[in-house]
Amino acid sequence: MKDGFIKVSAGTPDVRVADCGYNAGKIIEMVREMESRGAKIMVFPELCITAYTCGDLFWQENLLEEAKAQLVRIARETRDTDALIFVGLPLEYKGKLYNVAAGLSGGEILGFVPKIHIPNYNEFYEGRYFTSGGDAEGTVCLRAEKENSSSDGAVPAEEYEIPFGTRLLFTCPEFPRLLVAAEICEDLWVPSPPSSAHAYHGANLIVNLSASDEVVGKDSYRKSLVSGQSARLLCGYVYATAGEGESTQDVVYGGQNMIAENGVILAESRRFQNGIVYGELDIQRLVNERRRMTTCRFAPDKTEDSKDGYRKIVFHLKQTETVLSRKFDSRPFVPGVREERDRRCDEILNIQAVGLKKRLAHIRCQNVVIGLSGGLDSTLALLVAVRAFDMLGMDRAKITAVTMPCFGTTDRTYRNACQLARCLGAELKEVNIREAVSLHFRDIGHDPEVHDVTYENGQARERTQILMDIANQSGGIVIGTGDLSELALGWATYNGDHMSMYAVNCSVPKTLVRHLVRYYADTCGDQKLKEILLDILDTPVSPELLPPKDGVISQKTEDLVGPYELHDFFLYYMLRWTFPPKKIFRMAKLAFQGEYSDEVILKWLKIFYRRFFMQQFKRSCLPDGPKVGSVAVSPRGDLRMPSDACADLWLGELDEIQCR
């Protein structure tokens, strides 16, 4: 359960209708299998001890008594299992029959949660047997034969006082952030599921014991219910349903077990094949997300002296480290599926273009100026400007693309910049800044042979001055080209490329910039433009501020600040999910396994945190720009961070990590 992860499982055992002993045996076998895989929360289907399809046999006294006896057997035979287990059975309470979920742990029956919404339509006739548990709250007195019965014919019994009701929350002192609640099948399908109230009182893991039959198309709807509820409630959701072994007299059960987290299905079983699905839920992630969303009113302390009658039921788990099989996308900003990626790219380009379109229309601006280097960022900015001008019905010739060659410019980037501007119909202006920068160095007494930060930034600031002045000449504005990854690392010259009048790329991470340009190349319908864009994509990322070697780029950004794919991964999980450094390192090791060693990941993670904290002063005065995703660093909304914050707490945690 380290780092907030907990392994959960949903299983569909083989059953025989009305054969409680057989069914209990199969449940116990499945518990053993789940235990061997490290599951700490185990969920079984609705009425699985008797089978769901018993019909009028539910009225038989011996079936009900045997179900209770087998429940006690399951509890006793799993006493050494380090888990919270949920099984379903029929249970009489105060003269009425209820369809309940029983929570078991450490050999004890912890509580009974009755089903509230009892279907009585089509193939479901539960109302014929069961009463809604919506108003039933109290304690069940369960008598059971002692485990070590005497051989003299006497049958000593033990009595258990077990909480009964829909408002039970299962809590674990060893994992205090985990709060588990249960609902049963139809409870999820109604307009106001009980799980909504459970979440309001702090539950962040909902288990559902179900017996949902199969008809054409129902599986998709069932899946959308599970994923949708987990998203609305910002919770984990474990769904176990009946399968093979149930009566097929009128319907068939497919065993579509699912595990969801905040709208994402982490695991799903194959239908018509009994078995188990496993998943590792990130409870810390859910808790963090609830905390940061001010519209989320879920609070665990509502269970204390609750007027709504919620009761905490304590269970215990050993403190262990969850072995992770869960996959972490190494490029979290980039959708993995081509169709989704293309749709996302088009949407992002439109968001960027509409943002610029509004700014131009509002200030009645007819011209824009872009510093075009032949690199990815300025290319994307130009493509966005073209789209915005097309939306406004304005002449692309009013876009001034300025190329400003200097000491580090290569023929390749210069050629691509010029060809790109001409191909897109923008006005191309060339201003060679060598002489101006050399004069500036002479004015401030800097030796041009010393290739230090003054040498580099002098060029960057000269370019910004030129862009601003050209914009003044044309009555236009300067479009910023810097991206989110550069801003996070502070990889921008203060009052150089750091500054513009509207920054279209400010919330686009570097790993996504490449895909946006590639998408434009693939969909533009212009072969010449596509070839130019593909060559730009093939060019190493560089500020080109140092002289080239043999005509080739000598200054590669990722050699200096680290791989952007690593930094984007760090940035996503640090800002979007507010994870601590050790957890991010653990996830990065899994995500980049085979790509980077642990030592390399740790090295760049330390640099990421150091630069992120030190460079906040640059982000505190950023120009306007459109937010396109869930992570941004605008000081006006997404990142309210002091420029003088100390990074020692985060760096200290990283210093404790020992790579093996």
C-alpha positions in Angstrom: 0.0 0.0 0.0 3.1 2.2 -0.3 2.6 5.4 -2.3 -1.2 5.0 -2.0 -1.6 1.9 -4.3 -3.8 -1.0 -3.3 -4.4 -4.1 -5.3 -8.1 -5.0 -5.8 -9.8 -7.9 -7.5 -13.2 -8.9 -8.8 -14.0 -12.6 -9.3 -16.8 -14.7 -10.7 -16.6 -18.3 -9.2 -18.2 -21.3 -10.7 -21.5 -21.9 -8.9 -24.3 -24.5 -8.6 -27.8 -23.2 -8.1 -28.8 -23.7 -4.4 -25.6 -25.7 -3.6 -24.2 -23.4 -0.9 -21.4 -25.8 0.2 -20.1 -26.1 -3.3 -20.3 -22.4 -3.9 -18.5 -21.5 -0.7 -15.8 -23.9 -1.6 -15.3 -22.2 -5.0 -15.3 -18.8 -3.3 -12.6 -19.9 -0.9 -10.5 -21.4 -3.7 -10.8 -18.0 -5.6 -9.8 -16.1 -2.4 -6.7 -18.2 -2.2 -5.9 -17.4 -5.8 -6.5 -13.7 -5.2 -4.3 -13.8 -2.1 -1.5 -15.3 -4.1 -1.6 -12.3 -6.4 -1.5 -9.8 -3.6 -5.1 -8.6 -3.7 -6.3 -6.7 -0.6 -9.9 -6.0 -1.6 -11.8 -9.0 -3.0 -15.3 -8.7 -4.5 -17.6 -11.5 -5.5 -21.0 -11.4 -7.2 -24.5 -10.8 -5.7 -26.0 -13.8 -3.9 -23.0 -15.9 -4.9 -23.3 -18.2 -1.9 -26.6 -19.5 -3.1 -26.4 -18.4 -6.7 -28.6 -15.5 -7.9 -31.1 -17.6 -9.9 -32.7 -19.7 -7.0 -36.2 -18.2 -7.6 -38.8 -19.5 -5.1 -36.1 -21.6 -3.4 -35.2 -18.3 -1.6 -38.3 -19.0 0.5 -36.9 -22.3 1.7 -35.7 -22.2 5.3 -32.9 -24.7 4.9 -31.4 -22.7 2.0 -31.3 -19.6 4.1 -29.8 -21.3 7.1 -27.2 -23.1 4.9 -26.2 -19.8 3.3 -25.5 -18.3 6.8 -23.5 -21.5 7.8 -21.4 -21.2 4.6 -20.8 -17.6 5.2 -19.3 -18.4 8.6 -17.3 -21.1 6.9 -15.9 -18.7 4.4 -15.0 -16.2 7.2 -13.3 -18.9 9.2 -11.3 -20.5 6.4 -10.1 -17.1 5.2 -9.1 -15.8 8.7 -5.4 -15.7 7.7 -6.1 -13.9 4.5 -4.9 -10.3 4.6 -7.8 -8.8 2.8 -11.3 -7.3 3.0 -13.7 -9.7 1.2 -17.2 -9.1 0.0 -19.6 -11.9 -0.8 -23.4 -12.0 -1.4 -26.2 -14.0 0.2 -29.8 -13.8 1.2 -30.3 -12.9 4.9 -33.4 -12.7 7.1 -33.6 -9.6 9.3 -36.6 -8.7 11.5 -38.9 -11.1 9.6 -38.0 -9.9 6.1 -35.6 -11.3 3.5 -32.8 -9.1 2.2 -30.3 -9.4 -0.6 -27.0 -8.4 1.2 -23.3 -8.0 0.7 -21.3 -9.3 3.7 -17.9 -7.8 4.5 -15.4 -10.3 5.9 -11.8 -9.8 7.2 -9.6 -11.6 9.7 -12.1 -14.4 10.2 -14.8 -12.0 11.2 -18.1 -11.0 9.6 -17.8 -7.2 9.8 -21.1 -6.1 8.4 -24.1 -6.6 6.1 -25.0 -4.1 3.5 -28.6 -4.7 2.0 -29.6 -3.9 -1.5 -31.8 -0.8 -1.7 -33.3 -0.8 -5.2 -35.1 -4.1 -5.8 -35.9 -4.7 -9.5 -39.2 -6.3 -10.4 -39.5 -6.0 -14.1 -38.8 -8.1 -17.2 -36.7 -11.1 -16.2 -36.0 -9.7 -12.7 -38.5 -10.7 -9.9 -36.4 -9.8 -6.9 -39.4 -8.0 -5.4 -41.1 -11.3 -5.1 -38.6 -12.3 -2.4 -36.5 -9.4 -1.2 -37.3 -6.2 0.7 -35.5 -2.9 0.1 -32.9 -2.3 2.7 -33.1 1.5 2.4 -34.7 2.0 5.9 -33.2 -1.1 7.6 -30.5 -0.2 10.1 -29.5 -2.1 13.1 -27.7 -5.2 14.2 -28.0 -8.9 13.1 -27.7 -11.6 15.8 -26.1 -14.5 13.9 -25.8 -17.8 15.7 -23.3 -20.3 14.4 -21.9 -23.6 15.5 -18.6 -23.3 17.3 -15.6 -24.2 15.3 -14.5 -26.9 17.7 -17.8 -28.6 18.5 -17.9 -31.3 21.2 -18.4 -35.0 20.2 -21.0 -35.8 22.8 -23.9 -34.7 20.6 -24.2 -31.2 22.0 -24.0 -28.4 19.5 -22.5 -25.3 21.2 -23.1 -22.1 19.4 -21.6 -18.7 19.2 -23.5 -15.5 18.7 -22.3 -12.7 16.6 -23.6 -9.1 16.7 -23.1 -7.8 13.2 -23.9 -4.3 12.0 -26.6 -4.2 9.3 -27.5 -1.3 7.1 -26.7 0.6 3.9 -24.6 3.3 5.6 -21.5 1.2 6.5 -18.1 2.5 5.7 -15.2 0.1 6.0 -12.0 1.8 7.3 -8.4 0.5 7.8 -6.2 2.1 10.4 -3.1 0.9 8.6 -4.3 2.7 5.4 -6.3 5.6 6.8 -7.0 7.2 3.5 -8.9 4.2 2.3 -12.6 4.2 2.9 -14.7 1.4 1.3 -18.5 1.2 0.8 -20.7 -1.3 -1.0 -23.8 -1.2 -3.2 -25.5 -4.0 -5.0 -26.3 -4.4 -8.8 -29.4 -2.3 -9.5 -28.3 0.3 -7.0 -25.9 1.6 -9.6 -28.6 1.8 -12.4 -30.9 4.2 -10.6 -30.9 8.0 -11.0 -29.3 8.5 -7.5 -27.1 5.5 -6.6 -26.3 4.9 -2.9 -22.6 5.2 -3.8 -23.2 9.0 -4.4 -24.1 9.3 -0.7 -21.2 7.0 0.3 -18.7 9.2 -1.5 -20.2 12.3 0.0 -19.4 10.8 3.4 -15.8 10.0 2.3 -15.9 6.6 0.6 -13.2 6.5 -2.2 -13.6 2.9 -3.1 -17.0 1.5 -4.0 -17.6 -2.2 -4.5 -20.6 -3.5 -6.4 -21.8 -7.1 -6.0 -23.9 -7.7 -9.1 -25.8 -10.3 -11.2 -26.5 -8.5 -14.4 -27.7 -10.7 -17.3 -26.6 -10.4 -20.9 -28.6 -9.0 -23.8 -27.3 -7.5 -27.0 -25.5 -4.2 -26.3 -25.9 -4.2 -22.5 -22.2 -4.7 -21.9 -21.4 -1.3 -23.3 -24.0 0.4 -21.2 -22.9 -1.4 -18.1 -19.3 -0.4 -18.7 -20.3 3.3 -19.2 -22.2 3.2 -15.9 -19.2 1.8 -14.0 -16.7 4.2 -15.6 -19.1 7.2 -15.3 -19.8 6.6 -11.7 -16.1 6.3 -10.8 -15.5 9.6 -12.6 -18.4 11.5 -11.0 -17.4 10.3 -7.5 -13.6 10.5 -8.0 -13.4 7.0 -6.7 -12.2 3.5 -7.4 -15.0 1.2 -8.4 -14.8 -2.7 -8.3 -17.7 -4.5 -10.1 -18.1 -8.2 -9.8 -21.0 -10.0 -11.5 -22.5 -13.4 -11.9 -21.5 -15.7 -14.7 -21.4 -19.3 -15.7 -23.2 -21.7 -13.4 -26.3 -19.6 -12.9 -29.5 -21.0 -14.3 -30.0 -20.3 -18.0 -33.7 -21.0 -17.9 -34.5 -17.6 -19.3 -31.4 -15.5 -19.4 -27.6 -15.9 -19.5 -25.0 -14.3 -17.2 -21.7 -13.2 -18.7 -19.4 -12.4 -15.7 -18.3 -8.9 -17.0 -16.1 -7.9 -14.1 -14.6 -4.4 -14.1 -12.2 -2.2 -12.1 -12.4 1.5 -12.7 -10.6 4.6 -11.4 -11.8 8.1 -11.9 -13.5 7.3 -15.2 -10.8 4.9 -16.6 -11.4 1.2 -16.8 -8.2 -0.4 -15.5 -9.3 -4.0 -16.0 -12.2 -5.8 -17.6 -12.8 -9.6 -17.9 -13.8 -11.4 -21.0 -17.5 -12.2 -20.9 -18.8 -15.7 -20.8 -15.7 -16.9 -19.1 -15.6 -17.1 -15.3 -12.4 -15.7 -13.7 -10.7 -12.9 -11.9 -9.6 -9.4 -12.8 -7.0 -7.4 -10.9 -6.0 -3.8 -10.7 -4.0 -1.5 -8.6 -6.0 1.6 -7.5 -4.2 4.8 -6.6 -6.1 6.0 -3.5 -3.6 8.8 -3.0 -4.4 10.1 -6.5 -8.1 10.1 -5.7 -7.7 11.8 -2.4 -5.5 14.5 -3.9 -8.0 15.1 -6.7 -10.8 15.5 -4.3 -8.8 17.8 -2.2 -7.9 20.2 -5.0 -11.4 20.3 -6.5 -13.4 22.9 -4.5 -16.7 21.7 -5.9 -16.1 18.3 -4.4 -17.8 18.1 -1.0 -16.7 14.6 -0.1 -15.2 14.5 3.4 -14.4 11.4 5.5 -15.0 13.3 8.8 -18.7 13.4 7.9 -19.0 9.9 9.4 -18.2 11.2 12.9 -21.5 11.5 14.8 -23.3 11.6 11.5 -26.9 12.6 11.5 -27.3 10.5 8.4 -26.4 7.4 10.5 -23.2 6.4 8.8 -21.1 3.9 10.8 -17.4 3.1 10.5 -16.5 -0.6 10.4 -12.8 -1.2 11.2 -10.7 -3.9 9.4 -7.0 -4.4 9.4 -4.4 -4.9 6.7 -0.7 -5.5 6.9 1.5 -2.7 5.7 3.0 -4.0 2.5 4.3 -2.6 -0.7 1.9 -3.2 -3.6 3.6 -4.9 -6.5 2.6 -2.8 -9.5 1.4 -4.4 -12.8 -0.3 -1.2 -13.7 1.0 0.6 -16.8 2.0 4.2 -16.7 2.1 6.0 -20.0 5.6 7.4 -20.6 4.0 10.2 -22.7 1.0 11.2 -20.6 0.3 14.3 -22.7 0.0 12.3 -25.9 -2.9 9.9 -26.6 -1.6 6.4 -27.6 -4.3 5.6 -30.1 -3.8 7.2 -33.5 -7.4 8.1 -34.0 -7.7 9.7 -30.6 -4.3 11.5 -31.1 -5.5 13.0 -34.4 -8.7 14.2 -32.8 -6.9 15.7 -29.9 -4.4 17.4 -32.2 -7.1 19.0 -34.2 -8.9 20.2 -31.1 -5.7 21.7 -29.7 -4.9 23.5 -32.9 -8.4 24.9 -32.8 -8.1 26.0 -29.2 -4.8 27.8 -29.9 -6.2 29.4 -33.1 -9.5 30.5 -31.5 -7.5 32.1 -28.6 -5.4 34.1 -31.0 -8.5 34.9 -33.2 -10.3 36.4 -30.2 -7.2 38.5 -29.2 -6.8 39.8 -32.8 -10.5 40.7 -33.1 -10.7 42.4 -29.7 -7.7 44.7 -30.3 -8.6 45.1 -34.0 -5.2 43.9 -35.0 -4.5 43.1 -38.7 -0.9 42.0 -38.4 1.2 39.5 -36.4 4.9 39.0 -36.2 6.6 35.6 -35.5 10.3 34.9 -35.1 10.7 31.8 -37.3 13.8 29.8 -36.5 13.1 26.6 -38.5 12.5 24.7 -35.2 9.4 23.0 -33.9 8.0 25.6 -31.6 8.1 28.6 -34.0 6.7 26.3 -36.7 3.7 25.4 -34.6 3.2 29.1 -33.7 3.1 30.0 -37.4 0.7 27.1 -38.2 -1.6 28.4 -35.5 -1.4 31.9 -36.8 -2.3 30.7 -40.3 -5.4 28.9 -38.9 -6.5 32.0 -36.9 -6.1 34.2 -40.0 -8.1 31.8 -42.1 -10.9 31.8 -39.4 -11.0 35.6 -39.6 -10.9 35.6 -43.4 -7.7 37.7 -43.2 -4.8 37.7 -45.7 -2.0 35.5 -44.7 0.4 38.0 -46.1 -0.3 40.1 -43.0 1.6 37.4 -41.0 5.2 38.5 -40.9 7.7 35.7 -40.4 11.0 37.0 -39.4 14.2 34.9 -39.6 17.2 36.3 -37.8 20.3 34.3 -38.5 23.3 34.7 -36.2 26.3 32.8 -34.9 24.5 29.5 -34.4 22.2 29.4 -37.3 22.6 26.4 -39.7 21.8 26.2 -43.3 19.1 23.6 -42.6 17.1 25.6 -40.2 17.5 28.8 -42.2 16.3 27.1 -45.4 13.3 25.4 -43.6 12.2 28.7 -42.1 12.3 30.5 -45.4 10.5 27.8 -47.3 7.9 27.3 -44.6 7.0 31.0 -44.6 6.7 31.2 -48.4 4.7 27.9 -48.6 2.2 29.2 -46.1 1.8 32.6 -47.8 3.3 34.6 -45.0 5.5 37.6 -45.6 9.1 36.6 -45.0 11.5 39.2 -43.6 15.2 38.5 -42.9 17.2 40.4 -40.4 20.8 39.2 -39.9 21.7 40.1 -36.3 25.4 39.3 -36.4 26.5 42.9 -36.7 24.1 44.2 -34.1 24.9 41.6 -31.5 28.7 42.1 -32.1 28.2 45.8 -31.6 26.3 45.2 -28.4 29.1 42.9 -27.1 31.5 45.7 -27.8 29.3 48.2 -26.0 29.1 46.1 -22.9 32.7 44.9 -23.0 32.0 41.2 -23.7 34.5 39.0 -25.5 32.6 37.3 -28.3 34.9 34.3 -28.0 33.5 33.6 -24.5 30.4 31.5 -25.3 28.7 32.0 -21.9 25.2 32.9 -20.9 25.8 36.5 -21.9 26.8 35.4 -25.4 23.6 33.3 -25.7 21.1 35.7 -24.2 22.4 38.7 -26.0 21.3 37.1 -29.2 17.9 36.1 -27.8 17.2 39.6 -26.5 18.3 41.2 -29.8 15.8 39.0 -31.6 12.9 39.9 -29.3 13.7 43.6 -29.7 13.6 43.3 -33.5 10.3 41.4 -33.4 8.7 44.0 -31.1 9.9 46.9 -33.3 8.7 45.3 -36.5 5.3 44.7 -34.8 5.3 48.5 -34.0 6.0 49.3 -37.6 3.1 47.2 -38.8 0.6 47.9 -36.0 0.8 44.2 -35.1 1.6 42.0 -32.1 4.4 39.5 -31.5 3.3 35.9 -31.2 5.2 33.9 -28.6 6.6 30.5 -29.5 7.8 29.1 -26.2 6.2 25.9 -25.0 5.0 24.5 -21.6 8.1 22.3 -21.1 10.5 25.2 -21.6 8.5 27.3 -19.1 8.5 24.5 -16.5 12.3 24.3 -16.7 12.8 28.0 -17.1 14.5 27.3 -20.5 13.8 30.8 -21.8 15.7 34.0 -21.8 14.1 36.5 -19.5 12.8 39.4 -21.6 14.0 37.5 -24.6 12.0 34.6 -26.1 10.2 34.6 -22.6 8.3 37.7 -23.8 5.6 38.3 -26.4 2.1 39.8 -26.7 0.3 36.5 -27.0 1.9 33.1 -26.4 0.0 30.4 -28.4 2.2 27.5 -27.3 2.4 28.3 -23.5 0.4 25.2 -22.4 1.6 22.8 -25.0 4.3 20.4 -23.8 7.3 19.6 -26.0 6.3 16.0 -26.5 2.9 17.2 -27.9 4.4 19.9 -30.1 6.0 17.3 -32.3 2.7 15.4 -32.8 0.8 18.6 -33.6 3.3 19.5 -36.3 3.2 15.9 -37.6 -0.7 16.0 -37.6 -0.6 19.2 -39.7 1.9 17.6 -42.1 -0.3 14.6 -42.6 -3.5 16.5 -43.1 -2.5 19.7 -44.9 -2.9 18.2 -48.4 0.2 20.0 -49.7 3.1 17.7 -50.5 5.7 20.5 -50.5 4.5 21.8 -47.2 4.5 18.3 -45.8 8.1 17.7 -46.9 9.2 20.9 -45.2 7.4 20.0 -41.9 8.8 16.5 -41.9 12.3 17.9 -42.2 11.7 20.3 -39.4 10.4 17.3 -37.3 13.7 15.5 -38.1 15.8 18.4 -36.9 17.3 18.2 -33.4 15.8 20.6 -30.8 18.2 23.5 -30.3 18.2 27.3 -29.5 21.1 27.6 -32.0 22.9 30.2 -30.0 26.4 28.5 -30.2 28.3 28.2 -33.5 27.7 25.0 -35.4 30.4 22.4 -35.9 31.0 21.5 -39.6 27.7 23.2 -40.5 25.7 20.9 -38.1 23.9 21.9 -34.9 26.3 21.7 -32.0 24.0 22.8 -29.2 21.3 20.3 -28.5 18.8 21.3 -25.8 18.2 17.8 -24.4 21.9 17.3 -23.8 21.8 20.3 -21.5 18.5 20.1 -19.6 17.6 16.5 -20.2 15.1 14.5 -22.3 11.9 16.3 -22.7 9.9 13.1 -22.5 11.2 12.6 -19.0 10.5 16.2 -17.9 7.0 16.1 -19.4 6.4 12.9 -17.4 7.6 14.6 -14.2 5.7 17.7 -14.9 2.4 15.9 -15.5 2.4 13.9 -12.3 3.9 16.7 -10.2 1.4 19.4 -11.2 -1.7 17.5 -12.4 -1.7 14.8 -9.6 0.5 16.5 -7.0 2.5 13.3 -6.4 5.6 13.4 -4.2 9.0 12.9 -5.8 9.5 9.3 -4.6 6.2 8.2 -6.2 7.0 9.9 -9.5 10.4 8.2 -9.5 8.8 4.8 -8.9 6.3 5.4 -11.7 9.0 6.7 -14.1 11.1 3.6 -13.6 8.1 1.5 -14.8 7.1 3.8 -17.6 10.6 4.2 -19.0 11.9 0.7 -18.3 14.4 -0.3 -21.1 14.7 3.4 -22.2 16.5 5.0 -19.2 18.4 3.6 -16.3 17.2 4.4 -12.7 20.3 6.5 -12.2 19.5 8.6 -15.3 15.9 9.1 -14.3 16.9 10.2 -10.8 19.5 12.6 -12.1 17.0 14.4 -14.4 14.3 14.3 -11.8 16.5 16.2 -9.4 17.3 18.7 -12.1 13.7 19.1 -12.9 12.7 20.0 -9.3 15.7 22.3 -8.9 14.9 24.2 -12.1 11.2 24.2 -11.5 11.5 26.0 -8.2 14.4 28.3 -9.2 12.7 29.5 -12.4 9.3 30.4 -11.1 10.1 34.1 -11.4 10.0 33.8 -15.2 6.5 32.1 -15.0 5.2 34.8 -12.6 5.1 37.4 -15.4 4.1 35.4 -18.5 2.1 36.9 -21.3 -1.4 35.8 -22.0 -2.0 32.5 -23.9 -4.6 29.8 -24.2 -4.8 26.8 -21.9 -5.2 23.6 -24.0 -5.0 20.8 -21.4 -5.2 19.9 -17.7 -1.6 21.2 -17.0 -0.6 24.8 -17.4 1.6 27.3 -15.5 -0.2 30.6 -16.0 0.2 32.8 -12.9 -3.4 34.0 -13.4 -5.0 30.6 -12.7 -3.2 27.3 -12.9 0.0 27.9 -10.9 -0.1 30.3 -8.0 3.4 29.7 -6.8 5.8 32.1 -5.0 9.0 32.8 -6.8 11.0 32.3 -3.6 9.7 28.9 -2.6 12.3 26.5 -1.1 12.8 23.2 -2.9 14.6 21.5 0.0 11.7 19.3 1.1 11.3 17.8 -2.4 15.1 17.5 -3.1 15.6 16.0 0.3 13.2 13.2 -0.5 15.0 12.5 -3.7 18.4 12.4 -1.9 17.0 9.5 0.2 16.5 7.3 -2.9 19.2 4.7 -3.5 19.3 3.2 -7.0 20.0 -0.5 -7.1 
